[in-house]
Amino acid sequence: MSNKKAALAAASASAAASPTTSTAATASVSAAQSPAAGASTTTALSPSASPSPTASRGFVVPPHANYVGKVQGNLGSVAIVVHDTFAIAYFCNGSTQEAWLKGTPHDGKLSMTGKNHATLTANYALGHARGTVVVDGIAHVFSIIAVHRPSGLFQSIAVVRGATVKAGWIVLADGTQVGSLEPDSTSADPAAQTAPKLDLSTLTAQDGSTTLHATPIDAETGSGF
C-alpha cells in the first residue's frame, strides 16, 4: 500500500511541475524571437526601401552635356556632345570603323545621321545616355556616362598635300584614348586607320611629318560647333 502511495505522490509532483516547464519553454522561445522582431523593424527602414535619387535625377535633361563610353562587346567607343539645339556624335573602333554624326536634340531624345547611312538613336538625361549606333551596317548598343575635360571628344581637320586629313579622338573617363584617322576624308570612299596619340596638354598629334592640331568638341563652351 505504501508503494502505491509513493507512486501516486511522484505522479502528482510530475504533473505539478509540467506547467512550470512549459512556461519556462514559452519564455525562452519569446526571448529568442525578440531580436528577430527588431531585425524586422530594421529591414523596413533599410536604404533599399528609400526612393532612389539617381532615378529622380534621370528625368533631368541638360542643355549641355558630354557623354563618352564603350559600346557593348567592347567593339568600339562612342561620344555624344549636346549643346543647346545641336548635337555631334562620333563612333570609332580605333582602326577602320568610324563615323561622324549630327542631329537635333529634342526632349532628351536624339536621332542622328552620318555618311554611308550611319545612324544613332539615343535617350539622354543628367549623367547618362543610352541608345544604338549603326556604322557600316553593324548595330552597337551603348550606355555611356557624362564627363568633363580632359575626357571628351576631339577633332582635327587639316589639308595635307591636297588631301583633307580628318581625325577624331574619344578620351574615356579613365583617360584611355580611342581614335581613327581618314587620310582623305573627302574621297568617295574614305578609308580609316588608327589615329596617332593625342597630346592632351598641347592638343596636338604627330602624323608622320605632319602635326595635327585638335579642337575639343565641348558642350559647356560650345567649342567645335
C-alpha positions as CSV (number, residue, x, y, z in Angstrom):
1,M,0.0,0.0,0.0
2,S,2.8,2.4,0.8
3,N,4.4,1.7,-2.6
4,K,1.1,2.8,-4.3
5,K,1.0,6.0,-2.3
6,A,4.6,6.7,-3.2
7,A,3.9,6.2,-6.9
8,L,0.8,8.5,-6.8
9,A,2.8,11.1,-5.0
10,A,5.5,11.0,-7.7
11,A,2.9,11.3,-10.5
12,S,1.3,14.2,-8.8
13,A,4.6,16.0,-8.4
14,S,5.4,15.5,-12.1
15,A,2.1,16.9,-13.2
16,A,2.5,19.9,-11.0
17,A,6.0,20.5,-12.4
18,S,5.0,20.3,-16.1
19,P,3.2,23.8,-16.3
20,T,6.3,25.4,-14.9
21,T,8.4,23.7,-17.5
22,S,6.0,24.7,-20.3
23,T,6.0,28.3,-19.1
24,A,9.8,28.4,-19.0
25,A,10.0,27.0,-22.5
26,T,7.5,29.6,-23.7
27,A,9.5,32.4,-22.1
28,S,12.7,31.0,-23.7
29,V,11.1,31.0,-27.2
30,S,9.8,34.5,-26.7
31,A,13.2,35.7,-25.7
32,A,14.8,34.1,-28.7
33,Q,12.2,35.7,-31.0
34,S,12.6,39.2,-29.7
35,P,15.8,40.1,-31.7
36,A,14.0,38.8,-34.9
37,A,11.2,41.4,-34.3
38,G,13.9,44.1,-34.0
39,A,15.5,42.8,-37.2
40,S,12.2,43.1,-39.0
41,T,11.9,46.7,-38.0
42,T,15.5,47.4,-39.2
43,T,14.8,45.8,-42.6
44,A,11.7,48.0,-43.1
45,L,14.0,51.1,-42.7
46,S,16.8,49.8,-44.9
47,P,18.2,52.1,-47.7
48,S,16.8,49.8,-50.4
49,A,13.4,50.9,-49.3
50,S,14.2,54.6,-49.8
51,P,13.5,56.5,-53.0
52,S,16.4,56.4,-55.4
53,P,18.0,59.8,-56.0
54,T,19.5,58.5,-59.2
55,A,16.1,57.7,-60.6
56,S,14.8,61.2,-59.9
57,R,17.8,62.8,-61.5
58,G,17.4,60.7,-64.6
59,F,14.5,62.8,-65.7
60,V,16.5,66.0,-65.9
61,V,17.5,66.8,-69.5
62,P,20.6,69.0,-69.5
63,P,21.0,71.7,-72.3
64,H,24.8,71.0,-72.4
65,A,26.4,67.6,-71.9
66,N,29.4,65.5,-73.0
67,Y,28.9,61.7,-72.9
68,V,31.6,59.1,-73.7
69,G,31.9,55.3,-73.3
70,K,32.4,51.9,-74.8
71,V,29.7,50.1,-76.8
72,Q,28.6,46.6,-75.7
73,G,31.1,43.9,-76.6
74,N,34.0,46.4,-76.4
75,L,33.8,46.7,-80.2
76,G,34.4,50.5,-80.2
77,S,33.6,53.7,-78.4
78,V,31.1,56.5,-78.9
79,A,30.9,60.1,-77.9
80,I,27.9,62.4,-77.9
81,V,28.0,66.1,-77.3
82,V,24.8,68.1,-76.8
83,H,25.0,71.9,-77.0
84,D,21.6,73.7,-76.9
85,T,19.8,72.8,-80.1
86,F,22.6,70.9,-81.8
87,A,24.4,67.6,-81.2
88,I,27.5,65.9,-82.6
89,A,28.4,62.3,-82.2
90,Y,31.4,60.1,-83.1
91,F,31.9,56.4,-83.2
92,C,35.2,54.6,-83.8
93,N,36.9,51.4,-83.0
94,G,40.4,52.8,-83.1
95,S,41.0,51.5,-86.5
96,T,39.0,51.1,-89.7
97,Q,35.5,51.8,-88.4
98,E,34.4,55.3,-87.7
99,A,31.6,57.8,-88.3
100,W,30.7,61.4,-87.5
101,L,27.0,62.1,-86.9
102,K,24.9,65.2,-86.4
103,G,21.4,65.8,-85.2
104,T,19.0,68.0,-83.2
105,P,18.2,67.1,-79.6
106,H,14.5,67.1,-78.6
107,D,13.2,66.4,-75.1
108,G,16.0,64.1,-74.1
109,K,15.9,62.2,-77.4
110,L,18.4,62.1,-80.3
111,S,18.1,60.9,-83.9
112,M,21.3,61.5,-85.7
113,T,22.7,60.7,-89.2
114,G,26.1,60.5,-90.9
115,K,27.9,59.4,-94.0
116,N,27.4,56.0,-95.5
117,H,24.0,55.5,-93.8
118,A,25.4,55.8,-90.3
119,T,22.7,56.4,-87.7
120,L,22.4,57.0,-83.9
121,T,19.3,57.0,-81.8
122,A,19.5,57.7,-78.1
123,N,17.8,58.9,-74.9
124,Y,19.9,61.1,-72.7
125,A,19.5,62.7,-69.3
126,L,21.6,64.1,-66.5
127,G,24.6,61.8,-66.1
128,H,24.0,59.2,-68.9
129,A,22.9,58.4,-72.4
130,R,21.7,55.1,-73.8
131,G,21.0,54.0,-77.4
132,T,22.2,52.4,-80.6
133,V,24.7,53.5,-83.2
134,V,24.8,51.8,-86.6
135,V,28.1,52.0,-88.6
136,D,28.9,50.0,-91.7
137,G,25.6,48.2,-91.2
138,I,26.6,46.9,-87.7
139,A,24.4,48.0,-84.8
140,H,26.2,48.8,-81.5
141,V,24.3,49.2,-78.3
142,F,25.7,51.6,-75.7
143,S,25.1,53.0,-72.2
144,I,27.6,55.8,-71.6
145,I,28.2,58.5,-68.9
146,A,28.6,62.2,-68.8
147,V,32.2,63.5,-68.5
148,H,34.2,66.7,-68.2
149,R,37.5,67.8,-69.7
150,P,40.1,66.4,-70.2
151,S,37.7,63.5,-71.1
152,G,35.5,64.0,-74.1
153,L,35.6,64.3,-77.9
154,F,38.3,65.9,-80.1
155,Q,38.6,66.5,-83.8
156,S,41.3,67.6,-86.2
157,I,40.9,68.6,-89.9
158,A,43.9,69.6,-92.0
159,V,44.7,69.8,-95.7
160,V,47.9,67.9,-96.4
161,R,49.2,67.8,-100.0
162,G,45.8,68.5,-101.3
163,A,44.0,65.8,-99.2
164,T,41.8,66.6,-96.3
165,V,43.0,64.6,-93.2
166,K,40.3,64.2,-90.6
167,A,40.9,62.6,-87.2
168,G,38.8,62.0,-84.2
169,W,39.6,61.0,-80.6
170,I,37.4,59.9,-77.8
171,V,39.0,60.3,-74.4
172,L,37.3,58.0,-71.9
173,A,36.7,58.7,-68.2
174,D,39.8,56.7,-67.2
175,G,42.0,58.6,-69.7
176,T,42.1,55.9,-72.3
177,Q,42.1,57.2,-75.9
178,V,40.4,55.7,-78.9
179,G,40.9,57.4,-82.3
180,S,40.7,57.0,-86.0
181,L,42.0,59.0,-88.9
182,E,40.9,59.4,-92.5
183,P,43.9,60.4,-94.7
184,D,41.5,61.6,-97.4
185,S,38.1,62.2,-95.8
186,T,36.5,63.9,-98.9
187,S,37.1,61.0,-101.2
188,A,34.2,58.9,-102.5
189,D,35.1,56.0,-100.2
190,P,37.3,57.3,-97.4
191,A,39.4,54.7,-95.5
192,A,40.1,54.9,-91.8
193,Q,43.2,53.9,-89.8
194,T,44.4,54.2,-86.3
195,A,44.9,57.8,-85.2
196,P,48.2,58.9,-83.6
197,K,48.1,59.5,-79.9
198,L,46.7,62.9,-78.9
199,D,48.8,65.0,-76.5
200,L,46.1,66.5,-74.2
201,S,48.4,69.2,-72.9
202,T,49.1,70.7,-76.3
203,L,46.1,69.2,-78.2
204,T,48.4,68.0,-81.0
205,A,49.2,64.7,-82.6
206,Q,52.1,63.8,-84.9
207,D,51.0,62.0,-88.1
208,G,54.4,61.3,-89.8
209,S,55.9,64.7,-90.6
210,T,52.5,66.4,-90.1
211,T,51.5,68.0,-86.9
212,L,47.7,67.7,-86.4
213,H,46.0,70.3,-84.2
214,A,42.9,69.1,-82.4
215,T,39.8,71.1,-81.3
216,P,37.7,70.0,-78.4
217,I,34.1,69.4,-79.3
218,D,32.7,70.6,-75.9
219,A,29.2,71.0,-74.7
220,E,30.0,73.5,-72.0
221,T,32.0,76.0,-74.1
222,G,30.4,75.3,-77.5
223,S,33.9,74.7,-78.9
224,G,33.7,72.7,-82.2
225,F,30.1,73.6,-83.0
